[in-house]
Amino acid sequence: MSLRIDPVVCIGCGFCEAVCPTYAIAPGVVGSHRNVYLIEEDLCNDCGACPGTCPVDCIEPAPGSIVCHGYGCPLRQGGRREDWGCTVLVPEAACEQCGNVRWRAPGSTWSCPECDLGLTVGCPKFRRTARRSAASAAAETTGRV
């Protein structure tokens, strides 16, 4: 599950940012709370490295977030494709045709689950990011930003 940092409790120490392998954690501002850290939910790979580094225990599961390689992911542990890899955290490796996350079986080349493999399942994080992008584009088009 993606994580979030409680800005009310965060002391801005940066220990969490230092251990994040996907650079999902960065300093930011939330309302009147300055010098706090934020987690970009769609970059978080659910590795769990950051909570143990927080001296004030302010890192918690993000409500409603999607578990990467967990329930809902076709590549989840215990599934038919659990040994496959994906490019969800490497946007530049996305499918050129549809922008989808690519998958790879061990010893194979990267393939788009939709365009190349003809599957109807895909990455839940990609679908949510695509919906957000579409909503932002629609808001800009209608002038409702």
Backbone bond lengths (Angstrom), bond angles and torsions (degrees), N, CA, C in turn:
res aa  C-N    CA-C-N  psi(-1)  N-CA   C-N-CA  omega(-1)  CA-C   N-CA-C  phi
1 M - - - 1.440 - - 1.520 108.59 -
2 S 1.294 116.75 136.65 1.453 119.65 175.76 1.523 109.04 -63.20
3 L 1.299 115.05 154.45 1.459 120.49 -175.95 1.520 110.95 -111.93
4 R 1.330 116.12 165.56 1.460 122.08 175.03 1.520 107.63 -137.54
5 I 1.319 115.17 157.24 1.456 121.53 178.23 1.524 107.77 -110.33
6 D 1.321 117.06 127.89 1.457 121.79 178.77 1.526 107.93 -73.86
7 P 1.342 118.66 110.83 1.467 121.03 -175.67 1.529 113.38 -66.91
8 V 1.312 117.40 -21.53 1.467 120.68 179.07 1.530 110.82 -71.94
9 V 1.331 116.27 -32.82 1.458 121.56 -176.47 1.528 112.73 -95.27
10 C 1.335 117.63 -28.41 1.470 122.52 -176.44 1.534 110.93 -57.59
11 I 1.335 115.40 133.44 1.467 120.78 178.58 1.532 112.13 -103.13
12 G 1.322 117.39 2.43 1.463 120.99 175.85 1.519 114.82 72.77
13 C 1.322 117.55 29.62 1.468 119.68 -176.93 1.527 113.26 -73.81
14 G 1.350 118.09 -29.39 1.460 121.66 178.26 1.513 116.02 85.02
15 F 1.322 118.08 3.23 1.467 119.87 179.27 1.530 110.80 -59.91
16 C 1.321 116.67 -38.94 1.460 121.04 -179.34 1.532 111.56 -64.14
17 E 1.307 116.54 -42.09 1.466 120.67 179.64 1.528 110.79 -61.54
18 A 1.318 115.85 -38.29 1.467 120.59 -176.89 1.526 113.06 -64.92
19 V 1.325 118.12 -28.51 1.471 120.02 -177.27 1.522 113.71 -99.37
20 C 1.322 118.43 -3.87 1.464 121.12 -175.62 1.536 110.77 -74.92
21 P 1.344 117.96 116.43 1.467 120.52 -177.48 1.528 114.04 -75.25
22 T 1.336 117.67 -14.43 1.461 120.38 -176.47 1.528 112.95 -111.27
23 Y 1.325 117.03 6.44 1.465 122.50 -179.38 1.539 111.58 57.54
24 A 1.338 115.92 34.28 1.460 120.97 179.88 1.526 111.95 -81.48
25 I 1.327 118.03 -11.16 1.464 121.78 -176.38 1.530 109.37 -110.09
26 A 1.335 114.93 130.52 1.465 120.40 -179.63 1.526 109.20 -149.89
27 P 1.344 116.35 156.21 1.461 118.66 177.43 1.526 110.59 -67.76
28 G 1.325 114.56 151.46 1.452 118.75 179.87 1.513 111.93 -163.33
29 V 1.306 114.90 -170.51 1.461 122.70 -179.48 1.524 107.56 -129.49
30 V 1.321 116.74 132.49 1.459 122.47 176.23 1.524 107.09 -127.09
31 G 1.314 116.37 105.01 1.459 120.10 -177.84 1.521 110.54 58.81
32 S 1.318 115.85 -122.94 1.469 120.43 -179.97 1.525 112.39 -88.51
33 H 1.315 116.74 -0.76 1.474 120.80 -178.55 1.526 109.98 -89.27
34 R 1.308 115.87 109.49 1.454 122.33 179.95 1.523 109.09 -103.22
35 N 1.324 116.21 160.57 1.457 121.34 177.47 1.533 111.68 58.38
36 V 1.334 115.82 42.86 1.455 121.23 174.91 1.521 108.12 -115.26
37 Y 1.310 116.92 166.21 1.453 121.36 179.19 1.518 109.66 -107.79
38 L 1.326 115.26 147.40 1.456 122.35 -179.12 1.522 109.09 -126.98
39 I 1.325 116.05 151.16 1.464 121.53 177.49 1.518 108.33 -111.93
40 E 1.331 116.70 124.09 1.466 122.07 174.49 1.526 106.52 -77.89
41 E 1.323 115.44 106.00 1.455 121.81 -171.68 1.522 113.72 -55.34
42 D 1.323 117.56 -38.94 1.461 119.80 -177.32 1.528 113.12 -76.08
43 L 1.325 118.53 -12.20 1.464 121.45 175.30 1.526 111.42 -95.06
44 C 1.321 117.06 -21.09 1.464 121.41 -178.14 1.523 109.76 -65.45
45 N 1.330 116.51 128.48 1.466 119.60 179.61 1.520 112.28 -103.23
46 D 1.325 116.20 14.95 1.458 121.92 173.80 1.522 113.22 63.51
47 C 1.323 117.72 30.41 1.468 120.12 -176.32 1.523 112.40 -72.85
48 G 1.334 117.67 -25.12 1.458 121.20 177.76 1.512 114.76 80.74
49 A 1.331 118.33 13.84 1.468 120.83 -178.00 1.522 112.71 -73.23
50 C 1.314 118.18 -31.33 1.469 120.34 -171.34 1.530 116.12 -78.55
51 P 1.326 121.96 -38.31 1.462 118.70 -175.26 1.529 114.55 -56.36
52 G 1.299 117.86 -38.42 1.458 121.04 -178.88 1.515 114.51 -69.47
53 T 1.333 117.16 -15.13 1.469 119.97 -179.37 1.522 112.45 -91.24
54 C 1.325 117.73 -13.14 1.460 121.45 -173.52 1.536 111.44 -79.37
55 P 1.329 117.41 118.10 1.464 120.13 -178.35 1.527 113.59 -72.73
56 V 1.344 117.59 -15.75 1.467 119.82 -179.99 1.532 112.14 -114.01
57 D 1.314 117.45 8.90 1.462 123.64 174.59 1.531 112.51 52.86
58 C 1.332 116.13 52.53 1.468 119.13 -177.21 1.529 113.19 -106.95
59 I 1.335 118.14 9.01 1.466 120.89 179.89 1.520 108.20 -100.59
60 E 1.341 114.86 124.39 1.461 120.37 -174.17 1.521 109.91 -139.51
61 P 1.344 117.87 164.65 1.466 119.53 176.53 1.522 111.14 -60.31
62 A 1.321 116.03 138.63 1.466 121.26 177.75 1.529 108.17 -79.72
63 P 1.317 116.53 124.97 1.467 118.28 -179.55 1.525 111.23 -61.21
64 G 1.318 116.10 133.43 1.455 121.06 177.26 1.511 115.67 75.90
65 S 1.339 117.95 7.14 1.464 118.87 -179.32 1.526 110.87 -79.46
66 I 1.289 114.52 163.73 1.461 121.31 -178.09 1.514 109.14 -97.99
67 V 1.307 116.36 137.77 1.459 121.33 178.41 1.526 108.95 -81.74
68 C 1.325 116.44 121.76 1.455 120.61 178.16 1.531 108.73 -74.50
69 H 1.287 116.66 127.87 1.469 123.60 -176.33 1.525 111.78 59.16
70 G 1.298 117.29 23.47 1.457 122.01 177.07 1.513 109.55 -114.67
71 Y 1.317 117.33 -156.49 1.452 121.48 -179.08 1.517 109.88 -56.63
72 G 1.285 117.33 130.96 1.464 121.80 -177.78 1.514 112.23 100.98
73 C 1.334 117.45 -21.42 1.461 121.00 177.59 1.525 109.35 -90.70
74 P 1.328 118.29 127.05 1.463 120.31 177.97 1.527 113.26 -62.67
75 L 1.334 117.95 -15.55 1.469 120.88 -179.52 1.531 111.69 -101.40
76 R 1.331 117.40 15.77 1.462 121.98 -175.61 1.529 112.53 -61.78
77 Q 1.313 114.00 158.05 1.462 120.62 178.65 1.524 109.43 -62.41
78 G 1.311 115.55 133.54 1.458 120.87 -178.51 1.515 113.21 90.94
79 G 1.330 117.31 -7.51 1.460 121.15 178.89 1.524 110.95 -87.26
80 R 1.318 116.17 172.95 1.473 120.93 -179.47 1.516 112.70 -61.07
81 R 1.319 117.32 -27.88 1.466 120.80 -175.10 1.531 112.27 -114.56
82 E 1.321 118.38 28.24 1.466 120.86 -174.55 1.529 113.71 -61.08
83 D 1.321 118.77 -23.05 1.462 120.54 -179.71 1.533 112.28 -92.15
84 W 1.322 117.58 4.10 1.456 121.98 177.59 1.516 109.98 -80.18
85 G 1.334 116.99 159.78 1.457 122.80 175.01 1.517 109.97 -110.84
86 C 1.328 116.07 166.16 1.461 119.63 177.14 1.527 109.50 -141.63
87 T 1.319 115.47 166.71 1.464 121.45 -177.76 1.524 112.12 -110.09
88 V 1.341 117.92 25.00 1.461 120.48 -175.08 1.527 112.13 -56.35
89 L 1.320 118.18 -30.54 1.460 121.00 -178.73 1.524 112.98 -98.39
90 V 1.344 116.85 9.69 1.458 121.68 179.59 1.535 108.11 -127.14
91 P 1.335 117.39 77.97 1.471 120.53 -174.48 1.528 114.34 -54.83
92 E 1.323 117.44 -32.78 1.467 119.31 -178.94 1.526 112.39 -70.64
93 A 1.332 118.28 -10.03 1.460 121.50 178.62 1.528 112.02 -97.56
94 A 1.321 117.30 10.68 1.462 121.67 -178.44 1.527 111.50 -68.24
95 C 1.304 115.49 162.09 1.465 122.52 177.72 1.524 109.95 -60.76
96 E 1.324 117.21 131.55 1.458 121.63 -179.13 1.524 112.12 -67.76
97 Q 1.334 117.49 -28.00 1.464 120.85 -176.79 1.527 112.74 -80.03
98 C 1.338 117.22 -48.28 1.465 119.03 -172.41 1.527 113.72 -119.97
99 G 1.341 117.89 -7.85 1.459 120.81 180.00 1.509 114.44 81.71
100 N 1.313 117.49 2.13 1.462 122.60 -177.58 1.531 111.71 -68.30
101 V 1.307 115.36 159.90 1.460 122.89 173.11 1.525 107.96 -65.41
102 R 1.316 116.70 142.58 1.470 120.28 176.59 1.523 109.59 -98.26
103 W 1.320 116.16 153.19 1.461 122.66 177.89 1.523 108.57 -120.43
104 R 1.335 114.87 158.87 1.464 119.26 176.94 1.522 109.69 -145.55
105 A 1.326 115.07 126.87 1.458 120.72 171.98 1.524 107.24 -76.70
106 P 1.318 118.50 153.75 1.467 120.03 178.71 1.529 111.14 -53.23
107 G 1.331 116.19 129.48 1.459 121.72 178.29 1.522 114.14 75.89
108 S 1.317 117.87 10.16 1.455 122.50 -177.18 1.526 110.41 -111.60
109 T 1.327 116.72 -179.82 1.460 121.58 175.90 1.525 108.97 -97.56
110 W 1.338 117.00 162.38 1.459 121.82 179.15 1.518 109.51 -67.40
111 S 1.342 117.02 136.37 1.460 122.75 179.12 1.517 109.73 -136.14
112 C 1.310 115.92 147.62 1.464 120.70 174.41 1.529 107.11 -81.14
113 P 1.335 118.28 126.97 1.465 118.95 -179.08 1.523 112.63 -61.71
114 E 1.326 116.72 -28.01 1.466 120.35 -178.60 1.529 111.66 -89.22
115 C 1.331 117.12 -58.22 1.475 121.39 -174.04 1.531 112.99 -72.11
116 D 1.334 117.26 -44.74 1.460 120.64 -174.35 1.529 113.63 -89.88
117 L 1.341 116.58 -36.91 1.463 120.39 -174.77 1.522 113.07 -100.56
118 G 1.331 116.70 -14.03 1.460 120.19 178.44 1.522 114.41 68.64
119 L 1.327 116.97 26.17 1.461 120.80 -178.70 1.521 110.74 -88.46
120 T 1.315 116.18 156.15 1.466 120.45 177.97 1.522 111.40 -102.56
121 V 1.326 117.28 4.72 1.464 120.89 176.50 1.516 108.60 -106.91
122 G 1.324 116.68 155.73 1.449 120.37 179.95 1.505 111.26 -160.45
123 C 1.292 115.72 -169.29 1.460 123.48 -176.50 1.527 111.10 -77.84
124 P 1.343 118.69 121.98 1.462 119.62 178.42 1.527 112.96 -65.58
125 K 1.342 118.64 -32.08 1.471 120.21 177.88 1.523 109.93 -67.62
126 F 1.325 118.14 -39.40 1.465 121.31 178.52 1.526 109.80 -63.56
127 R 1.328 116.96 -44.87 1.465 119.95 -178.74 1.525 110.96 -60.76
128 R 1.352 117.12 -41.42 1.457 119.66 -179.34 1.529 110.40 -67.72
129 T 1.337 117.59 -41.94 1.461 121.14 178.82 1.526 110.23 -63.22
130 A 1.337 117.03 -40.39 1.466 121.03 179.09 1.525 110.20 -64.04
131 R 1.339 117.14 -40.55 1.472 119.96 178.16 1.520 110.54 -63.77
132 R 1.344 117.33 -42.43 1.470 120.57 178.68 1.523 110.75 -61.81
133 S 1.341 116.88 -43.67 1.465 121.14 -179.96 1.520 110.74 -62.90
134 A 1.334 116.51 -42.12 1.462 120.47 179.72 1.524 110.37 -64.86
135 A 1.323 117.42 -40.96 1.466 121.06 179.21 1.527 110.65 -65.25
136 S 1.334 117.25 -39.82 1.467 120.58 178.05 1.512 111.39 -64.85
137 A 1.330 116.19 -42.10 1.470 120.63 179.42 1.527 110.10 -64.06
138 A 1.337 116.82 -41.26 1.465 120.47 179.51 1.517 110.37 -65.48
139 A 1.326 117.13 -39.96 1.462 120.79 179.23 1.521 111.06 -64.09
140 E 1.338 117.05 -39.36 1.474 120.44 178.98 1.518 110.62 -67.04
141 T 1.344 116.22 -39.31 1.456 121.04 -179.41 1.526 111.08 -64.32
142 T 1.329 116.59 -40.26 1.460 120.58 -178.62 1.506 113.31 -88.57
143 G 1.330 116.73 -4.34 1.453 120.63 179.40 1.508 113.93 81.84
144 R 1.334 117.39 15.20 1.470 121.56 -179.96 1.512 110.37 -105.41
145 V 1.270 117.96 71.76 1.463 122.34 -179.33 1.499 109.91 -95.57
